[in-house]
Every structure is written in C-alpha cells, then in structure tokens.
Amino acid sequence: MARKSFVANLNASQRDALNQRIDDGVDTLDELLLWLRGVDGSEFASRSALGRYVQKRRARGRALESLAETVAMPDEGGSNEALDLMLELATLRIKEAKILERLRELEVI
C-alpha cells in the first residue's frame, strides 16, 4: 500500500497556500520545499514528493485552461467537436498525471 501523501497531512488553509504558491509559478521547487518544511504537518515532505505534486497540479491546470479556452470558442451550430475533443484531452492529461505519479511510487521511472 502506498504511503499517505504529505498533502493529506496539511489542513485546508495550508493546502490552499501551497496550491496558490504553485499556481503563481514564482517559487522554484527548492523554495517551495523550504517554505513547506516550515509548515506544521509537512516536515516529512520530500523534494521528489513535492515535485510529483507540483507536476500533477500543473497538469490539471493546463487541462483546465485548455477546456476553458475551448468553452469560450463560439459554437457555430450543431455539435461542438472541438469541445468534445478538449474534454477528452483534459481527461487524458489528468489520467496521465495519475499514471506517472503511480509509476514513480513504484520506482519504475
């Protein structure tokens, strides 16, 4: 069984602060780790675990941005094939992030 993610040990406000720092894109991974180690409940966060979390968060963000761009496109009647494809792509990107995370946990990659 996989270990519990360090993120699960954070309370909602700590998790929101971490997510905001990731979304802002200003901090390097090392800066995020230094900040995170000062937060209660995250003293066992490793650089690799944080890196995986950041990658997954950014992949979800990219998927949501793509979806938002597609939804904003005008529909010229009939079905919106572009929207359907973007929804499928967003789903695949999220699945990809989860698969990559699991492969790293298994130390395959």
Secondary structure as the mmCIF struct_conf table of DSSP 4:
data_model
#
loop_
_struct_conf.conf_type_id
_struct_conf.id
_struct_conf.beg_label_comp_id
_struct_conf.beg_label_asym_id
_struct_conf.beg_label_seq_id
_struct_conf.end_label_comp_id
_struct_conf.end_label_asym_id
_struct_conf.end_label_seq_id
HELX_LH_PP_P HELX_LH_PP_P1 ALA A 2 SER A 5
HELX_RH_3T_P HELX_RH_3T_P1 PHE A 6 ASN A 9
BEND BEND1 LEU A 10 LEU A 10
HELX_RH_AL_P HELX_RH_AL_P1 ALA A 12 ASP A 24
TURN_TY1_P TURN_TY1_P1 GLY A 25 GLY A 25
BEND BEND2 ASP A 27 ASP A 27
HELX_RH_AL_P HELX_RH_AL_P2 LEU A 29 ARG A 37
TURN_TY1_P TURN_TY1_P2 GLY A 38 GLY A 38
BEND BEND3 VAL A 39 VAL A 39
TURN_TY1_P TURN_TY1_P3 ASP A 40 GLY A 41
TURN_TY1_P TURN_TY1_P4 GLU A 43 PHE A 44
HELX_RH_AL_P HELX_RH_AL_P3 ARG A 47 ALA A 72
BEND BEND4 MET A 73 MET A 73
HELX_LH_PP_P HELX_LH_PP_P2 PRO A 74 ASP A 75
BEND BEND5 GLY A 77 GLY A 78
HELX_RH_AL_P HELX_RH_AL_P4 GLU A 81 GLU A 105
TURN_TY1_P TURN_TY1_P5 LEU A 106 GLU A 107
#
